[in-house]
Each structure stands twice: as structure tokens, then as C-alpha cells.
Amino acid sequence: MEERFFAQFIHCFFIAFGVILGGTLIGGIGAFATGDAPFTEMGRIARKLWIWGIVAAIGGTFDAIDNFKRALDGSSIDLIKQGLIILSAMGGAKAAIIIISWLIQEEVS
């Protein structure tokens, strides 16, 4: 596997991680500013941002579908690479969810 793939793999992990963690923390500040319970709101926001963190990390849904289409027409290694990129984004989102659940001391499912 080439070096570019590993860079993209790491970038996808941390983009998804940053979207979830950053969005949840900033949303918690907004909840505090409006008088809502910030930790409860942070759990709700984290659940809502999970899929958007993955989509942002892989560059949008149409690019991922196009890459799958090209991989099916080409070699299977491209299909495996795209699958690993998506798994990396899911891992980043899950890592952020775990950190948020530790922070707010309740389960974020």
C-alpha cells in the first residue's frame, strides 16, 4: 500500500474525531448559554453528529459511492482501501463518542 493511502487513512480518523468532539463541546457551550443542561445536550448532539462526522471524513457520500463504482470496475485492492477509509472514519467517530461519554458520565449510544 502506498504512503498516500496511509495519510488519507489517518486524516479520515482525525476528521471524524474532530467533527464529533468539537461539535459536541461547542454545542455544550451553546446549551449552557441558553440555560439548558449542557451534559444532556452534549449526549444528544453526539448521537446526532455521529453519521455526519463519518460523511465529512470520507469527503461526502457521492465521492465514496463513485470510488466504490470505480473499484468494482478495477482492482479489488481499491475496494479494500475504500472500505478501510470508511472504517477509519467510523473508528474516529467512535473514539470521540467514547471520550464524550467519559466526560458527561452517561452512555451515548
VENSUL-V315430 format. One record per residue. N is the residue number from 0. PHI is phi as a letter, one per 30 degrees, with the letter a starting at -180 (NA if undefined). D_LAST is the distance of its C-alpha to the last C-alpha in Angstrom with 1 decimal. Layout:
n:N phi:PHI d_last:D_LAST
n:N phi:PHI d_last:D_LAST
//
This chain:
n:0 phi:NA d_last:34.1
n:1 phi:d d_last:35.2
n:2 phi:d d_last:34.4
n:3 phi:e d_last:33.1
n:4 phi:d d_last:30.2
n:5 phi:d d_last:29.1
n:6 phi:d d_last:29.2
n:7 phi:d d_last:27.1
n:8 phi:d d_last:24.6
n:9 phi:d d_last:24.3
n:10 phi:d d_last:24.3
n:11 phi:d d_last:21.5
n:12 phi:e d_last:19.3
n:13 phi:d d_last:20.2
n:14 phi:d d_last:20.2
n:15 phi:d d_last:16.5
n:16 phi:e d_last:15.9
n:17 phi:d d_last:18.2
n:18 phi:d d_last:16.9
n:19 phi:d d_last:13.4
n:20 phi:d d_last:14.9
n:21 phi:d d_last:17.9
n:22 phi:d d_last:16.6
n:23 phi:d d_last:14.2
n:24 phi:d d_last:17.1
n:25 phi:d d_last:19.6
n:26 phi:d d_last:17.6
n:27 phi:d d_last:17.4
n:28 phi:d d_last:21.2
n:29 phi:d d_last:21.6
n:30 phi:d d_last:19.9
n:31 phi:d d_last:22.1
n:32 phi:d d_last:25.1
n:33 phi:c d_last:24.7
n:34 phi:j d_last:24.3
n:35 phi:d d_last:20.6
n:36 phi:d d_last:18.4
n:37 phi:d d_last:17.3
n:38 phi:d d_last:14.4
n:39 phi:d d_last:12.8
n:40 phi:d d_last:13.6
n:41 phi:d d_last:12.2
n:42 phi:d d_last:8.6
n:43 phi:d d_last:9.5
n:44 phi:d d_last:11.3
n:45 phi:d d_last:8.9
n:46 phi:d d_last:6.7
n:47 phi:d d_last:10.2
n:48 phi:d d_last:11.8
n:49 phi:e d_last:9.9
n:50 phi:d d_last:12.4
n:51 phi:d d_last:15.2
n:52 phi:d d_last:15.0
n:53 phi:d d_last:15.6
n:54 phi:d d_last:18.3
n:55 phi:d d_last:20.0
n:56 phi:d d_last:20.2
n:57 phi:d d_last:21.8
n:58 phi:i d_last:24.2
n:59 phi:j d_last:23.3
n:60 phi:d d_last:22.9
n:61 phi:d d_last:26.7
n:62 phi:d d_last:27.5
n:63 phi:d d_last:25.1
n:64 phi:d d_last:26.6
n:65 phi:d d_last:30.1
n:66 phi:d d_last:29.5
n:67 phi:d d_last:28.5
n:68 phi:d d_last:31.6
n:69 phi:d d_last:33.8
n:70 phi:d d_last:32.5
n:71 phi:d d_last:33.3
n:72 phi:d d_last:36.7
n:73 phi:c d_last:37.2
n:74 phi:d d_last:36.3
n:75 phi:d d_last:33.3
n:76 phi:d d_last:32.7
n:77 phi:d d_last:31.5
n:78 phi:d d_last:29.0
n:79 phi:d d_last:27.7
n:80 phi:d d_last:27.6
n:81 phi:d d_last:25.6
n:82 phi:d d_last:23.1
n:83 phi:d d_last:22.9
n:84 phi:d d_last:22.5
n:85 phi:d d_last:19.4
n:86 phi:d d_last:18.0
n:87 phi:d d_last:18.8
n:88 phi:d d_last:17.0
n:89 phi:d d_last:13.8
n:90 phi:d d_last:14.5
n:91 phi:d d_last:15.1
n:92 phi:d d_last:12.0
n:93 phi:d d_last:9.9
n:94 phi:d d_last:12.5
n:95 phi:d d_last:12.1
n:96 phi:d d_last:8.4
n:97 phi:d d_last:9.6
n:98 phi:d d_last:12.6
n:99 phi:d d_last:11.0
n:100 phi:d d_last:9.1
n:101 phi:d d_last:12.6
n:102 phi:d d_last:14.3
n:103 phi:c d_last:12.9
n:104 phi:h d_last:12.7
n:105 phi:b d_last:9.6
n:106 phi:d d_last:6.1
n:107 phi:c d_last:3.8
n:108 phi:c d_last:0.0
//
